[in-house]
Amino acid sequence: MKEKGFSFDCHQNVMINENQNIPTVVYKNKSKKLIGYEALELTSEIDKINKNFKLDIGKYDSSKNVDYRYHKTADGEYASSIKLFEIFMDKILDEVDKSLSMMGLLRPNSLMVAEPLALLNTEEGPIEDKAWLSLYRANIKKYFSAKGFINIQFLPEPFAAFQYYKYIKKFPPLFEKKKYYVFVIDFGGGTFDTCVIETTIEGEINKNEKNARPIGASSIPKGGTNLDKLILDDLILKNNKSNSAELKRAIRYCRDVLKERKKIEDGDVGHQCFYKNYLHALDTIESGKKVLTNRIRDWSLDSDDNETINFSLPDDFFSPNSTLKNYRLSTFQYRDIFCNFYENELKKGISRTLDNSEQYLSKNIDYILLSGGSCQISWLKELITRDFQRVLNQSEFIKLNNYKEVVSGGLAIESARRFYTPNGDFADTTYNTINLILNPNDRGYEIPTYKCETLITDENTKEGVLIPSATFMRNIFDKKISWKFRLKSEPKHTLAHYFLRNTLDIFKESEIDGDNKYADNLLNIMNTQVDVKAKIFDQHCRLELEIKEDGTVYPEFIFNKLNSPDSRVKPKPFVIDMTYGDENIDTNAYLGIDFGTCNSSVSYVSQKDIALYDTKKKSSINDTMITIIKEGNYPIAYTLAHYYKESEEELRIKRFARFYENTLTLMLFVIISELQEGKKKYNIELSKYMRSAGSILSNIKQLITYINNDCHFSNQIKLILSKEVISKLEKGVSIINSDKHTSQNNSSLLEENCTLLIDIIEKIFTRLNFGFFENIRSQPFSPLLEGDFINAHGNSLFIEKMKYKGNENYAKQFAFFVDIANGKALNLFPLVLWESCNKHFDADYGHCYFFSLIRKNDGVIVYNSADGLCTKEIKPGEKTFKSFYSELEKSFAGVNKNNISKVEISEVI
């Protein structure tokens, strides 16, 4: 397990209120406390739901006697960000305990929390005295320590993203024995984090190896929620030009309330009403923005494609009972708003990170990795490519289909690494250079060369540099580290000192002078000058720094060789940019918490699960299995991954049963759907059909005899399922139905059947893409329709969008197998369909449902989701019941139906 490339997807997502990701929101009144989607269901009280409290946690300093009650709750009281965090996380841990208990597991005492990078500025300006990240960590750690966690780690979100690409996506170049520079962008709902990572020649990140390090990073408090507000403001002002001045005042009031600059009560009745309507509208904008983003096919900055979407928003935002009217957002308008947002906010974060890392780059950046839901807006790629040619002109963007799960997956990987490498890949490491510029008596800025008397790095010290980027800090915590330096001018009265996170070759005095122009670069924000007593200077100057585990630095200047007490001057402490790594303890499992500004998720990883993988990886079938898990049709890939990750024997049988049933069900439904096209008459009694392992295999055996060489999709099934293979599959049924699940004989049969199924899947399904069609529309001067084919593949439903041309306008609910090479699509409806549900909101495209049975006692048609999370019931009294029942009867009786059509599927969008 210690060898490189030790792991792939070794974690489990913990379900929170039946979802893998939930919104970071809280509803609190006198009688109940709700979080996530349960809170958002209270749409009538949207103004009483608390959001966006994450960043406030880093403003709270418990050592100060300050009232931090920023947020008004549903009970009319005000609560601090810390209180809201406690309510939110209490509920999360309750759900974690329930989920783990169902798996026969206890909550571990080790925890890893994703965090933004150092955030010195908020929208209100610089944070006083201590840096935001130090306070944030202290408050988070205090809470989890009280909950019994004794090993609490933190990992910056873009570093987690890197781990995800490397170990879960297995991005090949990161495993080659070459040195690479990788630029990581994490664009979430509330923050925009960027960093540059340099890999070793082995492609491994490990602080103990030379040239393996994070070499520049930055964070700004802007994200997708800020873009939503800009879109809404633009729509309101452009659709209500007659009273724009009053609207602008109302929008400023809303922004002030959202930023806690004002209380809701500070506005008049009209403004308070405007605020409530504004919050409702923001939710509408967020969901509509996602729809429009999914429709855009050409992301070039000069594209003429112009999709539109309509929003139903109040005609009069100042009225509590306003009628609704359509507000239209076009692609062009959306693009202009995003480009302005990028220019005004995001661009400076990218520029700062690339500037910080430039002194370490021996060549241009090789790859750009993206993370966070807002990265779906691909104009970001276009703008970065346009504006940063000097450093990124040879860089390749690595495309994912789903950026939302990147951080949580990377957290689990870093946790797994720490079972075998105690400090992991990124613990206790500086990710920006620490520099120092001095100005004695306001006579001019000096950049001395600092000679470190206590060797902390083997890198040659450059002018002005104290601690290089990627320095491992654990060995020097709580020790005094000293540097010698010389000054040209004697500091008789004052010494201005600027501890900077930026490189010095781009430093300009204008960044220090003026009103807060230096805030993004300066580490000691609120104290940059000390008083010096006269006649203590002899040019033998020293600087001592004592660095604490949380990154707090206590500096001291010494101005003469005698080291007398009056020659020592202590500026105020500040915090440097470095990752946090508590002293690691022996542990057998971690929780990973991706606590995001807008969405949160939890993962679980145990040493036992990874050890199981280590045993399995010796199997010759392993490479094929991993390929199926990563790229196979979703219903198969999902269940195979969950079987593969499970270490408890009883649960493994259950996971295997679902994997077995899904695989054979797809084969059965392919045969049924295609035989209808061939006009083959057969009869499966619909009233007796029940989707179970035995009945599925029995029906396949019956229908195989009808398959001939003209059956394009199912002929391969007939070739593979010989009598010998079917006999082996029947043993799988006996395993599923056996009461003695834990016997050694059954364990070996389990592995044998799994290997058999993987071989069958490879031969039958790898040539077929599974998914559905959407956004189909006519095109000018063309008889063909155009749209998107959504290729649903991988164990986490990684959606891949491809271009479609054809004659048919398919409903989004229809599930298809598509043979792209032969241009044929097989419609599986009504046996398989895609539908959303009102429980699992994080499933962007809903669930893939398999027909399971018609209940005898009440005649209800029952569909079960392929992931086992949800059931869809169609009752006899419903509108759709007759049509569904009729279609199912035709399918099971072999009544002719045109299920196969010609399609043209081209490149991934």
N, C-alpha and C positions, 0 to 999 in steps of 0.2 A: 504493500500500500504506500510505501514511501517513495516509490519511483514516480517520475514525472508523468503528468497526465493521469493521475490516480483515479479520477472520478468523472461521472457524467451527471445525470439528474438524480442526485441521491437524497432529495428532500421531499417532504410532503407539505402541501398547502393545508393549513388548518382552517376549517370552515367556520366563519363567523356569521351567525344568523343565516346559515345556509348559502353564504357567498364567500368566494375566495378573496375578493376585494370589497371593502365597504367605504362609503364616504366618511371623511373625518368630520362628523357633525354630532352635536349633542342637543337634546331637548330635555329641559329640566323644569318641572313644575312642582307643586306641593305634594302630589301623589305618585308621580312616576318619573323615571329617568330613562330616556331612550337614546340610542345611537344609530348611526348608519342609515340604512334604507328605512328602518322602522321609524326613525325620526322624520325622514323626508316625506313619509306618507301623510304627515299632518300638514298638507299643503295650505290649509286655511290659516295656519299659524306660521307661515314661512318666515315672518319677521321676528319670530320668537325662537327660531332655531339658531344655535350658535355655531358659526363656522370660522375658519381662518384664525384659530387661536394658537397654532403651532409656533409661529415666529415670535409671539409674545412671550413664550416660555423663556427665551433668551434675554428678555428685558428684566426679569424678576430677580432681584438680589435680596435674599432673605436676611442679609446682615444689616439692611437699611430699614428704618421704621417708616415705610411708605405704603400707602393704601393702593394695592394693585387691582382693584375691582373694576375691570374695564368693560365687561360684557354683561349686557342686560339679558336675563333669562326669562323663561315663560311665566315664572311666578312673580315677576315684577321686580325681583331683586337683582343686584349686580354681583357677578362672580369673577374671580381672577382667572387668568389663563391657566394657572396651576390647578385650580379647582376643576375647571372644565376638562383638563387633561386627566385628572384623577378619576372623574366620572367616566370618561371615555375608556380609559385603560382598565378600570375595575370591571366594566362590562366585557371588554375584550378578554381579560384573563378568566372571567367566569365561563365564557364561551370556549376558550382554549381548554379549560379543565373538563368541560362536557365532551368536547370532541376527542381529547386524548383518552378520556375514560372509556369511550365507546371502542377505542382501539386497544384497551387494556393497558394504557400507559399512564404514568404520572407526569405532572409538570416538572421539567428539569430545573435545576437551580442555576443554570448558566444561560446567558442571554446576550444576543448581539443586536444592537439597534442601528439602523441606518440614520445618518445625519447629513445635513448639508455641509458644505465646506465653510471655512471661516467667513462669517458674515458681519462685517464691522458696521455697515450702514443699513438702516431700515429706511422706509419712506419718510420717517420723521427726522432723519439725519443721523450723525454718529452716535453710537452708544457710549455712555459715559463710564469712566473708570475701568471697567473690565470689558473684555471683548464678549460679543454675543455668545460665541460658541462655548466659552468656559462656563457661563451662567446656565446655558441650555443643558450642558452635560451634567452639571452639579444638580440641577433640579430633577432631571430624568433619573439620575443615579439614586438620589434620595428616595424617590418614589419606589423604584424597583427593589432597593435594599430593604425597605420596610415590608415588601411583599415576599421576602425570603430568598431573593436571588443573591448569591454570594460571588458570582463571577459575571461581571457586567462589562461588555465590550462595546465599542462604537466603531462604525466603519463608514467613511464618507460615501455618499451615494454613487458618484462616478467611479470610485474604486470597485464598488460592488458590481457595477455595470461591466467593468473590464473582466472580472472573474466570471460573470455569466457568459460573456462571449467566448471566453477561453475554454471553460470547462463544461458548460452545458451545450452551447452551440458548436463547440469544438471548431472554432474558426481556424482552418488549417494553417495559415501562415504563422499564427502565434505559437505553433508547435514546431516549426522549422528551426533549425539551428542557425539562426541569424539574429542580428540585432535589429529591432524595429522601434520606431517612434509612433505612438498611438495617441490620437487626440479623442478624448471622451467628452460627450456633451449629454448632460442629464437635464432635460427640459420638462419639468413637471407642472403641477398646478400653481405652485407658489414660489418656486425658486428656479434659477437657471445656473447650474453648476457646470464648470468646464475644468478639465485637467489634461496634462500631457504626461504620458508614462513611457519610460524607456525600458525595453526588455533586455535581458541578457542575450548572449549568443545562443543560449538554449531556449530562449523564449520564455523563461521562467521569471516571475517576479519574486524576489527574495532579498530582503534588506541586507543579508550577510554577504551577498555577492556584489562585486563591483559592477557598476553601470546597469544596475537593475533597480529602477527607482521612479517615483513620481517627481517630476522636475518643474512643475508649475501648475498653479490652480487658482481659481477664484469663484466667487458666488455672488449673485445679485438677487434681491428679493422680488423677482418678477417671474410670472409664469402664465399659464393658460387662463387663470381667473382674471388677471389684469387685461388680457386680450378680450375676454368676454365683456368686460366693462367698456372697453373702447368701442367694440361693435355696437353695444346697446346705446351708448352716448351718441354715436354717429347716426344711428337709425332714428333716435328721438329727435335730434336737432334737424336732420334733413327732411323729416316728415311733419315738422311743426314749426315752420319758419316764422310764423306771425308773432310768436312770443318767445323767441330764442333767448332773449336776455334773462327772462324769468326762469326758463328751463335750465340755463347754465348755472344760475344761482342754486336751483334745486339739486342739480347734479353735484355741485360742490358740497352742498349740505350732506348728500348721501355719502360722498367720499369721506367727508370728515367724520361722520358717524361710523362708517366701516373701519376707519383708521383709529377710532377711539379719540379723536380730537374733540368731538362733541358728543353729547348724549342725545338720544332721540327727542327728549323733552325740550331741547334747545330750539327746536323748529316750531313754527306755527302749525295749525291744523292741516293746512294745505301741504306743507313740506313733509309732515309726518305721513300723510296719505301717499304722497309721491314716493316716499321711502319704501313703504310696503309694496306698492305697485312695482317699484324698481327691483326689489328682491325677487318677486314673482317672475318678472321679465328676465332677470339674469339666468334663472333656471331654464326658461324657454330658450334663451340664446345659447346656453351651453349644449343642450341636446340638439338644437338645430344646427349649430356649428359642426357637430360630429357628422350629421347627415350630409351637409354640404361638402365637408372634407372627404367623405367616402365617395362622393359623386365626381370629384375632380379627377380627370385622367391625365391632363397635360399640365404639369407644374412649372413649365418654363415661364420666365418673367415677362415674356412678350407674347404669350399664348393668346389666341383669339377666341378660344372656347369660353363660353360664358354661361355656366349653370346658374340657376337661381333657386332660392328657397323663400317661402313666405312664413312670417311669424304673426301669430294673432296676439297683438298687444293692445293695451288700453288706448282709446282715442284721446282720452284726457287723463294724464297721469296724476292730476291733482284731485280727481274725483274718486270716491270709494266705490261708486256703482257705474263706472264708465262702461259704455259699450266697447266692443273690441273691433279693431280694424286690421287689415293686412299691412304689414311692414315688409318690404321686399329687400332681400340681400342678394346681390349678384356676386359672381366670382371676382369680377373686376373690383368691386367695392371692398370685398373681403381681402383681396390681395393688397390693395392700397393701404388698408388699415394695418395689416400684418407687416408690410414693408416699413411703414412709419414706426411701428412698435419695435421692430428690429433695429432700425437706425437710431432711435432714441434710447433704447434700453439694452437690448441683447448684444449688439455689436461691441459695446465697450467691454463686456465681460469676456468675449472671445479674444479681443485685442489684448486685454490685460494678461490673460493666461499665456497667450503666445509670446508676449513680450517677456513675461517672467521666465519662460523656459528657453528663450532664444540663446542665451549664453551657453546652454548645455547641448544644443543641437549640433551634431556633426553633419547632418543632412536634413532634407525636408521631411515633414511628417509623412509616414507611409499609409496609415489607415485612420479613418474617422468612424468611431462607434457611437451610436445614438441610443438614448434611453429616455423613458418618460412618455406619457400619452401624447403630449403636445408635439412630439417629434413626427407624428403622423402628418403634420402640416409641412409638406415637402418643399415649400418655398424657402424654408430655412437652409436646406442643402444648396439651393440655387444661389442664394445671397452669400453664403459662406464661400462658395466656389468663385463667385464674382469678386469678392472684396479681399480675399486673403491668398491671392495667387502666389505671392512671394514665398510663403511658407508651405502652402497647401496645393501647389500647382500639380504635384504628382500624387496627391493623396486619393485613396479610393474609399468611398462610403460603403460600409458593409450594411446591406439591407436586411431588415427583419420585417415580418408581417405584423408583429404585435410588440410594441415597446413597453407595455404596461407592467409585465411581469419580470422585467430585467433585474431590477434592484433586489426584489425578494429572492429570486433565484441566486443572484450573486452573494447575498447575505448567507444563504445556506452553504454555498461553496466555501466561503471564507471560514465559516464555523467548522466545516468538515476539515479544512486544512489545519485548523488549530488542534485537532486531535493528534496530529502527527508532526506538526511544526508549531511548537508552543506559542510563538508570537505571530503565527500566520504570515501573511505576505505584506501587510500594511500597518502593523501596530507600531506606535511610538516613533513615527517617522515624520520629519519635516517635509512639507510639500511646497514650500516657497523658500527662497533664500532669505536669510535675515542679514540686513545690511545696516550700517550706521554712518550717518553724516553729522558733522559737528560744526557749530558756529560760535566761536568764543567772542564775547563782548560785541556781537553784531558786526564784526569786522569782515565777515565773508565766510562762505562755506568751505570747509576742508573735508577731504575724503582720504583719511590716513590708510596705511596698510596695517592691519591688525595681526600681530603675531601671537598665536594661541600658545599659552604656556602649558596647557593640558590638552594633549592631542585628542581630538574627538572625530577627526576625519583624516583620511590619507590624501585628500584633495589639496592641491596647492592653493594657498590663500590668495585671493585676488584683492585688488584695491577696494576698500570699503566693505568687504564681506566678512561677517563674523561666523555664520554657520551656513554652509551650503545647503541646497535643497537635497532631500532624500537622506539626511543624516539620521542614523539610528540613535535615539535619545535615552533609552531606558537605562543604560549604564552610567549616565551622568545626572540622573534625577537627585535633587537635594544636595548636590555637591557644588562648591564654588568653582566655576570655570573662569579663568582669567586670560586677558589679552594685554599685551604691551602695545603702545602706540606713541607717536610723537605729534605735537601740535606746533604750528608755526607761530601762532599768536597766543599770548598768555591770557587765560580767562580770569582776569582780575576781579570781575564782578559777576558775570553771568556766563553760562554755557548752554546754548541751545543745542538740543540733541534730537535727532530724528532717526528712530529705528524703522527701517523700511522693509517692505516685502518685495520690492521691485528690483530689477537689475539697474545698475548705476550708469550704464552707458546710455540709457535713454532718460536719465534724470534731468529735470529742468528746474531751476530755482522757482519758476512760476508755479510749480506744483506745490511748493511750500507756502509761498506768499499768497495772501488773499484770503477770502472767506471760504474755508473748508475745501479748497481745491485739492488738498492733499489727502483727504480723508480715505480715499480708496487705497492709498499706498502706505499710509502711516500706521504703525503698530501702537505706539504710545500716543493715542489720540488726544487725551485731555490734558496732558502735561508734557510740554516740550522744552521747558527751560528750568534750570536750577540756579540758585544763588551760590556764588563762590566767594569765600573769604580772601582778602588780599594777601599777597606775599606768601602763598603756600605752593606756588607753581615752580617746578624745576625741570619741566619738559620730560621727566620720567613718569609718564602717565600710564595708568592701568585701568582696565575695566573688568569688573567682576559681575558675573551673572549666576544667580542661583535659580535653577529651573525646576518647577514642580511637575508632578505627573499629569496634571490637567493642562499644562502648557503655560501656566502663569510664571512670569519672569520677574525676579527681584534684582534690579540693577544697582551698581554702586561704582562711582568714579573715585579714583585715588590719584591725587595730583602731585605727589612728590615721593622721592625715593625713601624718605624716612618713615613713610606710612603712618604719620601722626594722626590722631583722631580728628583734628580740625582740617585735615587734608582730604577727608572722606566725605563724599556727598552722595546722598541716596535719592534718586528720582522716584517717582511713583511706579508701582509695578504695572506690567502690561502683559498681554497674552500673544504668543507666537502661533503661527500656522503649523500645526502638527496633528497627526492622528492620535487617537487615544487607545491605549491598550492596558487594561487593568492587569495586575499580575495573574497570569493564567494558572488555574488549578486543574487537577485531574477531574475530568468530567466525562460522562458517557453520552450526553445529549445537549443540544442547544435549542432554544427558541430564537428565531430571527424575526424581528419586528420592523417592518417598513412603515414607520409612522410618518405619513405624508401630509402635506398641507391640505390636500383635497381628498386623497384616498389612502387607505391603510390596509395592510395584509400581514399575515403571520405564517411563518414556515417552521417546520420541525425537522431536525436532522439528528440521527443517532449514530454512534460509532458502530453499533451492531449492524445497521443497515449498510454502512459502507464496507464493513468486513464481509458481508454477504456478497456485495458486488465484487469484491476482490476475489472471492472464491469462484464466482460465476465467470469472471472475465477470462478464465482459462479455457472456457468452452469455445469450440470452433464456430458455433452458431452465433457467438456474441456480436460480431460485427453486423451481421444481418439483423439481429434483434435491435441493436441501437439505431440502425438505419430506419427500421419500421417505426420505432418509437419517435424518431425525429421527423420522419417524412411520410409515414404511412397514412392511409385514410383514417380520419379522426376516430370513428367508433372503435376501430381496432387498436390504433396507436395508444389511445387514452387508457383502455382497459389493460393492454399489455404492460404499459409503464407502471400502472398501479399494482399489478401482480408482481412485476419484477422488483419493485421497491419494498414490498411487504416482507417482513421477517417473521411475524407471528404465524405459526403453521395453520391455525384455524382460519385466520383472516386470509391467508394465501389461498386456501381452497375456495373461499368466496370470491376472491379476486379472479382466480383462474376460471371459475364458473361463468363470470360475466364476460371475460375475454373469450372463452369458448363459445358462449351463446351468441355474442356479437358477431364473431367471425362466421359461424355457421348460418346465422340469420341473414347476413348479407349475401352469402352464397345462395340460400333458399330464395330470397327476394329477387336476386338477379335472374335466377332460373324462371320463377313465376312471371316476372315482368317481360322477359324476352319470349317465353313460350306463347304469351298472348299475341305478340307480333307475328309469330309463325302459325297462328290459327290452330294450335294443338289443343284438342279437347281433353281435359282431365278433370278430376273432381277431388278437391280436399274439402271435407265438411267444415264449413266456416264455424258452425255452432260448436264443434268439438275442438277447434284449433286452440292450442294454448302454447305460448312461446316458452318452451322449456327445453333443456338439452336433449332429452330423449325424443320428444315430438319433432323437433327441428330436424334431427338426423334421419328420423323415420320418413318424413316428407321429402327430404332430399333424395333418399334411396328410391322412393316411388317415382319422382319426377325425372330422374336421370335418364330413364328409358325413353323419354320423349325428345331428348336433346339430339340434334343431328349436326352435320358439318356446317349448315347454314346459320347456326346460332353463334353469332360473333362473340358475344359476351360470356356465354355459359358453356361453350364447347370445351374450353380449357378445364372447367370444373369437372366435366365428365371424364376427361383424360386423366386427371389427377386422382379422382376418387375411385380408385379400383376397389375390388372387394377386400383386398388385404388392408388398404388404407382405411376403409370404412370400419373394418373389424377393429383396427387400432383406435379409431375415434370412439367406438362403442365402449372401449375401456375407459376413456375419458368420462363418459356418462356415468360409469360405475363409480369412479372416484368422486364425482360431484354428489352422487346419491348415497355414498357410503357414510355410515355413522362413525366409522373408525378412521377419521381424517388424518390422525397423527401417526399411523403405522408407517414403518420404514418402507414397506412394499408400496403403499400409496404414494409416498414421497417420490420414489423412483419413477412410478407411473406418471406422476404429475410432470416431472421433468421431461420424460419421454414424449408425452402428449404435447407439451409446450413446444418442444423441438419440432415435432411433426407439424403442428399448426403454423409455426414460423416458416417452414419449408413450403407449405400449401399457400400461405399468404404471398410469399415471394413469387411463386409461379403464377398465381391467379390475379392478384390485385396491384402489384407494383406498376403494371402498365396502364392502370386505370386511375383517373383522378375523381375524387368524390367531392360533391358540393352542390351549389345551387346558383341560379342566375338572378341578377338584379340590375336596376337602372337601364332596362331595355327601352330603346326609343328609336323612332324612324330618323333617317338621315336625308338631308336635301339631295335630290338628284340620284338617289340610290334605291333600288327595290329591296335591299337587305336592311334588316334591323341591326342595330349595334347596342352593345351593353357590356356587362361585366360577368365573368364566371368566377365565383368565389370558391377557390380550392381549399376545402377544410381538411387540414392535415396536421399531423404532429400530436403529441400527448397533451398539449395545452391549447388546442384549437388555434394554431397559428394560421391566420387567414392570409391567403395569397390571392390577389386580385389579378385576373387575366382578361384580355380583350376577347369579346365574343362578336361574331357576325353570323346571321342566320335568318330564317324565315319565320321563326316562332317567337312569340312574346310569352315567355314562361312566367307563371306565378312564382313569387319568392319562396312560397312554402314547399315547392316541389324539390325533392332530392334527386340527384342524378349521379350516375357513373358516366364519365366521359373518356373515350379513347381519343386523345388529341391527335395521335399519329394518323388514325384512320378517319377522323372527322365525324365520329358517331357519338351520340348521346343517348343513354338509356334512362327513361323516366321511371323512378321507383314509386311514385305516388299511386295509390294511397297507402302503400305498405310502409313507406318511410316519408317523413315530412319534417320541415323546419318550422318551429313556432317559438315565440317568446313566452315568458311566463311572468307572473307577478310576485315571484319569490326570489328568483336568482337574477338580480338586476345587472350583475357584472358580466353576464353572458351577453355580449354585444349583439350577437346574431341569434340569440335564443338557444333552444335545445334541438338536437337531432332526435326525433322520436321514432321508435319501432312499434308497429302494430303488435299487440300482445295477445288480446283475447276479447271476446264479447261475453260479458258477465251474465251468467244464467239467471240469477235472481231478479235482475232489473233491466237486462238488455243493454247496459252501458258499454260503449266501445272504449276500450282501454289501450292507451299507448304509453310505453315507458321510455324515458330518455336513455340514450345510449350510454351516458355517463352514470346512470343509476340515481341521479339526484332528484328527478321529478317525474310525475305521472300526469298525463293529459286524459281527461274523460269527456266523451261526447255522449250526452244523455238523449234518450228518445224524443224528448220534447224540444230539443234544440233545432234551429233552422238547418244546420249542416248535417244533421243525423242521417236523413234519408239519402242524401247524395253520397256521404261517406259509406253507408251500409251497402248501397247499390254498387259502388265502385269496388268494394271489398268482395262482394258476391261474384262480380265479373272476374276478378283476379283469381279467386279460388276455384272457379268453374272453368277457367280457360277461355272465357268469352273474348273474342277478338277486340283488340284495342291498339291504336298506333302509339307505341311506347318508344320507338326508336326514330330519331331524327338526325338530319345532317347539320353539323355545326362547324364553324371555323374558329378555333381557339388559338390565339397567338400569344405573344410574349407577355411576361408579367409586367403589370403596370407599376 
